[in-house]
Amino acid sequence: MRKLKIKTGDSGWQEGMAKSITFIVTKDCQLACKYCYLVGKNEKERMSFDVAKAAIDYILDRENKQNFAFESVVWEFIGGEPFLEIDLIDRICDYIKQELFRRDHHWFNSYRFSFSTNGINYHSDKVQKFIEKNRQHLSIGITIDGTRRKHDLNRIWKGNGPERGSYDDVVRNIPLWLQQFPGAGTKVTISSEDIPYICESVLHLYELGIRQVNINCVFEVVWKEGDDMLFEEQLVQLADIIIDKGYYQDYSCSFFTEHMGKPMDCKYQNQNWCGAGKMLSIDAKGNFYPCTRFAQYSLRDKEAWIIGNINDGIDNNKLRPFLTLDRCTQSSPECIDCEVAEGCAWCQGENFDAAKTHTVYERATAICKMHKARVRANNYYWNKLYRKLELEGKREEYEQNKKQSNDVIC
């Protein structure tokens, strides 16, 4: 029996077994992306090495404590744009490696440094030297939204003058990035205005050599009447091209996931979608958060949810609500009983920010109609793909039988 070759999205490194620790090294960025959830970006708040060092010492001193008893660790650096602080990051990473070795810490042989970057400074000497030094322990994703017109619609340079897109500044670094990280994927964000460019953008990213396209709709209230139908049309169009041209064999798009769009049982399928609480984020002041989305620069209407700091440690009472979260405790009856609930995502920070009260137990549902449209398109994709594979299998069987018959006749 022939082995079907279907490319699927790669899961994260050591997924489920790695503690995610995030340093918010700066709140500055060269860009002012229109859909960015970081509403409080600024040029002033930058992390010092002393704050980072104190956070690292606090964490490594508690190797066997519940919050840090993970097999592996991902040290993530974000902004703003993290590579604006490459000198600081280089120093932090050196300290982490030295301390893991000195302490004979079990993370010494199982750690990653992770970055999501706008890609503008990727080619710089300092960034390239850092990559060369840490290559075996790096995960780097460059964000490029697709075609020039989709990318430049939202990902624009900050400033008071005429809008200037960043596509050309990013795309020039894609070949170098893919040469160094051949299996790397990019992250594409969809908002209301750029729905018409989804199909062409995914295909454009494939043409650039990016084989894994992780793509999602924003969770905020931005969706207009008819967006879901246009969204579905774009995904069906994309599905036809991916299948008809065979892209599914070597490329993936996270919008098409085989196991989604089914009812879910609260007894057996009740896990929380989001990892808030299991992660740890640290800001320039040394405050701890259950996730970056609970820091003040990520919130529109709520005060930051701080769970501790580098001096006093983690307050488990402030962390506890996140550890008790599951799907059913924060979902409405409509969401719980939804016939296509499987695969419907949420962001815990957006849940908190959009809630009527100070709670993480109220699920935001702005993305509902977009999820349902995705399910319909996803069903179309897999039905068409398996029909094609079935027909190809029968054709191969027919051709093989025909060849055998001709051999007998001869």
N, C-alpha and C positions, 0 to 999 in steps of 0.2 A: 504494500500500500504506500502510495506516495505521501510524503510529508508536506502538508500545506504550509506555505510561508506567508504569514501575516504579521506585519510589524505592529507591535503594541507599545504604548508609552512605558518607559522605564520607571520603576519605583525609585524612591529616594534612597540614598546610601544608608544602609543599616536601618531601614525604616522600621519603626517600632522598638528598636533596640538602642537608639542613640538619643542622648539628651541634647536638646537644642538650646544653645546659649547665645544670645544676641547682644552685641555691643552697638549701641547707637552712637557711632563715633562723631557724627556731625549731622546737623539738621539743615545743612546748606546743599544746594544742587545748582548745576548750571542751567537746568531746565525748569520750566513751569508747566508741566503736563496738565492739561485741562481736567482730566479725570482722576488726578492723583488724590488719594485719601489723606495724604499728609498735608493738612490744612494750615499747619503752623510752622512750616519750614522757615528758617532764618539763618543768617550768617554768623550769629553770635555764639550759639550753643555748640561747643566742641569739647569732646572728651579729653581729659588729661591722662597722661600715662599713670599717674599716681592713683587715679580713680579706677582705671582698668586693672592695675596691679592689685589693689585692695579687693576688687571683685574676684579676681582669679584666685587669690589666696583664700578668700572665704569659701569658694567653691571646692578647691582642692583639699582644704582642711576637712571636708565633710564627705570623703570618698564613699563611705559606707552608709551615709544617712539616706533616708527614704527619697528625698528630693533629687539625689545625685547618684543613686545606685543603679546606673545604667551601664550596659556592656560597652558602649561607645559614646562619643561626643562629637557634636558638630558645633564648632565655634563660628558663628555667623557675624558678618560685619555689614551694617547697613547705614543709610543716611536718611534723607538726602542721598547724595552720591558718595559711597564709601571711599572710592579711590582719590577723592580730594584730600583724604587724610592718610595717604599711603605710607608716609614716614612713621606716623603713630602706629598704624596697623603692623608694619614690619617689626617695630619694637615690641608690640604686644605679643605677636606670634613667636618671636624669639624667646620672650619670657615664658610663654606657655610651654614651649618645647623644653626649655631648661628645667622648669619646675616639674614637668612630667617625668623627666629623666632623673632628676635629683631625688624625687620622692618615690621612685620606682612605682609610679601610679599605673594602674591597669589600663588607663586611657593612652599610655605612651605608644602602644602599638595599634591603636584604633581611634584615630581622630581625623577630622576634616576641618579645613578652613573654607568657609562658603561665602560666596559673594553674588549679589545680583546688582549689575552695573548698567548704567546707560551707555557704556561702551566708548564714550568720547575720549577718555584718557587712556584707553587700553594699550595703545601703542607706545606710550611714554616710556622712557628709559627706566624710571623708578618702578613702574608697574611691571615691566618685563623682567627686571632683576629680581623682584619679589616672586614672580611666577617661576623663574628658573630655580630659585632657592627652595621653593616649597612645592614643586610640581607634583610630587607623588601624593600629596595630601590636600589637593585643591579641587574645589568645585566652583566654576565660574559660569554664570549665565549672563549673556548680553541681551538686553531688551530691545527688540526691533519689532515694530508693529505690523510690518508687511510692506506693501508698495509705498512709494514716496508719498502719494496723495493721502493714504490712510495714516501713515506714520506722522507726516507733517500736519495733519489735521489737529492732532492733540499734543504731540511731543515737540513743543516749541521752546526756543531759548527764552530765558527770563529777561526782562528789561522793559523799558517804557516805549521803545520805538515800534516800528512795524513788526508784525509777527514774522518770525524766521524759524522754519522747521529745522530739525536736527538730522534728517535722514542721511544726508551726504557725510556728515561727521561721524555717524555710527557705521554705515555700511562699509566704509573703507577699512574698518578693523575686523569685519566678519571673516575674511579669509585667514588672517593670522590666528584669530580665536579658534576657528575650526581645525586649523593645522595643529594647534596645541591641545585642543579638547575635541576630538572628532565626534564623540557621542553626545556632545552638549546640546541642550535644547534651549529654545527661547520662550519667553512668556509674552503672550499677546493679550491685550485688554480690549474688550468691546464695550462701547457706549452707544447711546442712541444714534448719534450723528454718523458714526462710521460703519453701521450695519451693511450698507450697500457694497462695501469693499472687502467683506470677509473672504469670499471665495478667491478673488484675485490675489489677496494678500497671503493666504496660506500657500497657494501655488507659487507665489513669488519667493517665499521663504524656502520652499523646496528647491527652487531653481538656484538659490544662493548656496545650497548645500546643507541647509539645516534640516535634519531628518526627523527631529522631534519638536513638534509645535504644541506647546502647552497654552491653552487659550481659554479665557473665561469672561463672563459678563460681570460688570461691576455690580456690587450688592446694594448700592445706594439707590434712592428714589430718583431715577432719571428717565425711566421708560415711558414712552408715549403710546397713544392709541395706534395700533397697527404694527408696532415694532416687532411683536412676536411673529406675525405672518411674514413680514419681510425677512426676519431672522431665519425662519424655517425655509423660505425660498432659497436663501443663500446657502444654507447647509445642504439642501437637496441637490442644488447645482454643484456644490463641492463634492458631495458623495458620488455623483455621476462621473465626474472627472477622475477622482481618485480610483474608482473601481474600473472604469472603462480603460484608463491608461495604465493600470497596474501599479499605481503609487503605493497601494496598501502593502505591497511586498517589502518595501524598504523605508517607508516613511510613515509617521503616525501623526494624528491630530487628536488631541484629548477630547474634542467634542464628540467623537465617535467611540463609545465605550460599550462593549458587548453587554455587560451586566449592569443595566440601569433601567429605570422606568417601570418597575414592578411595585406592588404593595409591599409594605414592611410590617413585621410583627414586633410589637413593643417588648415581647418577652424574649425574643431571640435576636432581634436586630435593633438594639436600642443604644448603640454606642454614639458618643458625641462625634460630630463631624470634625470639629476644630480641636487643635491641640493646646489651646490656651490653658495655662495652669501647669501643664507638663513641660512647657517651655519656660525660659527665663530671659527677660530682657533687662538691660542695664543702660541708663542714660548718663549724660555728662555730669550730673550731680551725684551719681552713685545710687539713684533710686532703682528699686527692683519692680518689674511689672510681670504679670502672667503672660503677656504677649506685647509686642510693640504697639498693637492697635489700642492698648489701654494707656499709652503715654499721652500727655496732653496735646502734643503736636499732631496726633492722629484723630482727635475728637472734636466734633463740631459743637455739641450741646452739653456734654457732660464734663465733670471734673475727672482728672486722671485717677485711675484705680492703682494705687501704690501698695505693694505687698511687703515692703521692707526696704532696706538700704544696706550699703556696705559696712556701716557702723553697727547697726542693731540686728542685722540678719533678716531672714524671712519670718514674717508673722504668719504662722500657719492658720490662724483664725481668718485672716484676710484672703488666704489662698484657698481655704476649704471649699467655698462655693464652687470653684472651678473643678475641683476634684470629684464633686458629686453630680456634675452635669451629665445628662444623657439626652437622647433625642426627644423622648416623650415628656420629660419634665419642663421643657421649654417650648414645645410645639402646641399649637391650637388643635382642637379636635379635627378640623378640616385637614391640617397637615398630617396628623397621625393616621387618619383614615384614607388619605389620598391614594388613588389607584396607581399613581406613577411616582410614589415617594422615593424609591430607590435612586440614589445618585443626585438628589436635590441638595445642593450645598448651602452652607451659611458661614458667616464670619461672626465669631463671638464678639469682637469689638464693635461691629456694626449693629449687632443685636442690642448691645449695651447702649450705644449712642442713640439709637432710634427708639429705645423703649420709653414708655410714658413715665416710668418710675426708675429709681436707682437699682436696677436689677440686671442680672445676666440670664434670667429665666423667662425672657420674652423674645421669641424668635421673630426677626424681621423677615417679611415675605415679599419685598419689592421685586424679587427675582422670579416669583412664582410663574407668571405666564411665559417667561423666557425659558424656564426649565421645561415646561410642558411642550413648547415648540421644539426644543432640542430633543425631547423624547420621541416626538413624531418623526423628526428627521433621522434620528439614530435608528429607529425601527426600520425606516426605509433603507438606510445604509446597509444594515446587516442582512435584511431580507434579500436585497439585490446582490450583495457580495456572496452569500451562500448559494443563491440560485446560480450565479456564475460559476462558482467552484464546483457545484454539482454537475452542471452541464459540461464543464471542462473534464471532469472526471469520467463522465460517460463517453465523451469524445475520445479521450485517451484510451479507454477500454475498447471502444470500437476500433480505433486505429491499430491497437495491439492485436486484437482478434483478426482483423483484416490481414495484417502482416503474417500472422501465423498460418492463416489459410493459404496465402500466396506461397509461403514456404513449402507447405505440404504439396500443393499443386505442382510446383517446380520439381 
